[in-house]
Amino acid sequence: MNAGSAQAEDDARPARVTVVTPGYWRVTFDNPPINLFDPGVFAALRVLLDQVEADENVQVLVFDSADPDYYISHLDVDRVSEVPDIPGAAGLAGQWHHFVTRLARSPVLSIASIRGRVRGIGTEFVLACDMRFASRESAILAQPEVGFGVVPGGGGLDWLPRLVGRSRTLEIITGAQDFDADTAERYGWINRALPDQDLDAFVDQLASRIAGFDRRALATAKHLINERSGPPSEGELLQSFSTILEAITWPEAHARMAAMRAKGWGQRTETELNHPYHLGTLAPPETLAKEGARS
């Protein structure tokens, strides 16, 4: 794939590809209004991996966002079961665990360059990337699922204990709060927090450097590091996704999600910008359950 054809082909996709060099591709999430992770984004990412696996020149992928407020906001829960008639489309429940395993075990290096909010499945996507760098001023990370009455299902429960340890994972998951980039760096959740003005140049220099090395050496190094650091297995990831599919049927989850939708969650609102805060202000569970029964 050359730069011109890639740009023309991917302009309409919610994850656009720019071929910086044959060995370095940049992938930009652009899915207005708030960069929800929906079936179109998943399809575009699956097509991307097919392209990468068919091109022996690719050494490194950088994933960034066109929206300074949202990297990937969270899963589009209203469309989670859709399988649109577009290239790469697949059921998220049956294929997510396979997709992130492909990404983590691919010979190509993957780097998340994070500005704005990345929560839920967005956080779980960047956890599956090999490296994560974030804007000190704007990046916000969260696994807020417990606040919605469910649990993380896309890998948060599988990746985070390996990266930050048990106690910090419990803080992240059960507290369901936003974390700034500096804290995420201290915890080991991301590689580095960088001044926003330096983020692009730093990631570009690193990606360009990696792209200039020998593919076999890079692939072998990643393979051996994976063998020693123990990424989650497909079975573990599938178990987590099966658990959240069950959890979203729980009455308490329905009540909490309904209450958040009424506040503007899932739209470009102040509630969406700060939804972990608003989760903490919801009525007690018994009150929400009574309100849900009346509605």
C-alpha positions, 0 to 999 in steps of 0.5 A: 500500500502506498501513501496516496492509495492508503489515504484515499481508501481510509479517509472515510473510515473512523480509524484512518491510516496515514502511511508515514513511511513503508515501515511506519503507519499512523492510525487516527481515530475520528468517529464524531461526535465523541469517538465512541468505539462502535462496530465501524471502528472495530471493523476498521481495526480488523481491516487494518490488522489484515493489511498489516499482516499482509505487508512485510514492510510494516514495523510500527503502528501509532494510534492517535485521535483527531479529537483532542477531548476524546481518544476513545470515549467508551463502548457504544453500548447501544450498538454492541450487537450490530454487525454492519455490512462493511469490510471487517465487520464482526461480532464484538463478543465473539471476536474482541478477544481474538483481535486484541490477542492478534494485536499484542502478538503481532510482529509489528510494534503498536504505540498509543499516543493519547490525548483526551479521554480514554475509558472502558474498552478504549482503555482496554484497547490501549492496554493491548498496545505495546506502548502507551504515551500520553499528554500530561495536560489532556489525557484521562484514563478510566475503567468506570464499569463498576460505577455502571453496575457491571465489570470491565470485559475487554481486558482491563481485569486481565492487563492491569494486574500485570502492569500495575499490581493487585492493589492499584488494579483494585483502586482503578476498577472499584473506584471507577474514577478518572486518572491523570497521565502523571498518576497513570505513569507512576502506576505503570499504566502508561510508559510516559506522561509528556508535555502536550507540545512534546507528545507528537514529536516524541512518538514520531521520533520513536516510531521512526527509529523503530521503523528503521530497524530490522523487522526480524530482530524487532519481531523476535524481541517482541515475541521473547518479551511476550513469552516472559511477561505473560500477556493475557491468554485468549481464554482469559480475555474471552472469560472477561467478555462473557462476564460483562455480557452477563453483567449488562443484563443485571437489573442494577446495571440497567438502572444505573445506565438509564440514570446516566443516559438521562444525564447526557452520557453517550453524547457530547455533554459535560456529563460525558466529559466527566462521567466518572464524577457523575457516577459517584453522584447517582442515587443509592442502588435501592432508590435507582431500583425503585425508580426503574421499577416505576418507569 
